[in-house]
Every structure is written in structure tokens, then in C-alpha cells.
Amino acid sequence: LLLRLTMAEQQLNLPETDTHIEVLKSRFAASRMRGDSSHQGDEARFMLHVMNKPGQALQLAQMNWSVQREPRDARILLEAALASGKVKVEAKPTLEFLAQSRLQDARLQPLIDQFKGTGS
């Protein structure tokens, strides 16, 4: 919830944004120190949408995808792959999984469609 709040605050240019960014950084760091990888998807979202670091977001999303394969996990991986410019290579396993599983999600389809038109 704090991530969603921070993303909304950032879009609205609210003064609380910087404080919440620092809190999130601390929480993700503490999670890593404990060896807890259950928040990698959220950390990937944070890196992509708040910190604007698509390369780091993609790495986190890929690690997350190796243990969690829900639509939201596919979404952040595809978003990060598109944002980083590492389209086909990095997203290929996820795209293949989605095709083989025939998973349908209205939020994923526009992302999947973007990959169909890329030559990277």
C-alpha cells in the first residue's frame, strides 16, 4: 500500500513523496538483508515507476518471475523489458509462458501486443 501511495503522491508532486521513497528504500533493503525475496515484484515496480531505473527493475522482475508467476508478475516484467529496451530477449520466457498457459488478462494484452511489433 505504501508503494501505491508513494506512486500517487509522486504523480501529484506532494511533499510527502520523498519521505515515503526513503521508507520504501529502507524496507526493501531490510527485506533483502533478511533473505526475503517475496517483495521483489513490488521492488521492481518501485524501481521502474518511482525511481525510473528500468534495468534494475527488469533484474528484480526476472528474479521475481522465477518464483512467482501471477499476472501482476508478468506485467511488471513486460513493462520493465519494454522500458529498458531489452524487449525480445528478456521477455521471451514470460511471453512463451503466457502463450502456452493461455493466460488472459486485459491488463497484459496491450503489453503483449507491443512485443508483437518489436524486432529487438
N, C-alpha and C positions, 0 to 999 in steps of 0.2 A: 504494500500500500504506500509505503514511503517513496518508492520509486515512481509510482503513478503520480503522487502528489508533487514530487520534485519536477517531473516532466511537465505537469500542468503549470507549476509556478514559473518554470523556465520560459514557457511559451507566453506567459503573461508578464514577464520581466518583473517578478515580485522580489522584494528584498530577502525573503527567507530562502531563496534558491541556493545561495552559496553555502549557507549553514547546512542545509539538507544534503547537498552534494558531499560535503565533508563527512557528515554522519554516514552516508552510504559508503563512501570510500573506506571508512573505518570498519564498518560492518562486513564488507566484502573481504577486507584484509584479515579480520579476525576469523572469518569463516575458513579462509584458505589456511591460516595457521593451525586451525583445528583439524585440517584434512577433510573438511566438509565440502563436498562438491555439489551439493543439492541446489545451490543457488547460482550455478554457472549461467543458466538461461537468463536469469534476472540481471546478472552482472554483464552479460553480453548486451542486453537491452540498454543498460546504463552506459556502457562504453560506446554504443552506436548512437543512441538518441540523445544522451545528455552530454557526453564528453566528446562526441564526434571523432571517434577513433575506430573506424571500420575494420582495420587489420586486427586489432586486439579483440574486437567484438566477434570477428569471424573465428579466431582461435578458440575463444570461450564457447561459442555456439557449436563448434565442431566437437569439442570435448563433451559438452552437454549432450549433443546428439548421440554420442557413443553410449550413453546410459539412459537417456530419456527420449522417447520418440512420440511425442504428442504433437498435435497440430501447432501449438504455440512454439514448440521447439523447432519445428521445421520452418516456421515463419521467421524467427529471428535469424536462423542460419541463412535462409534465402535472402533476407533483407541485407544482412551483413556481406554476403557474397556479392550482391549487386553493388552495394556501396563501395566495396573495396576494389571492384573491377576484376576480381578473380572469379568470373562467372561460371563457366562450364566446369572447369577442373575441380574447384572447391565444392560446388553444389551437386555434382554428378551423383554421388551416392545417395543423397537425400532425394533428388529428383527420381532416381530409379526406384527407391523405396516407395515413394508416393505413387508412382505409376503401377508398381507391382501389387501394392496393397489396395489400390483403387480408392484410397482415402479421398474423400471430397470435403472441402471446406471452402466456403465462399470467400474467406479472407486470404486463403492460399492461392486460389486460382489466378488472380491478377499477377501475382509474383511468378507463378509457373509459366504464365503466358509470356512474361518478359524474357524468360530464358529461351523460349522457342525462337525468338527473334534475334538472339545474340550469336555471334560467331566466335566468341572468346573461348 
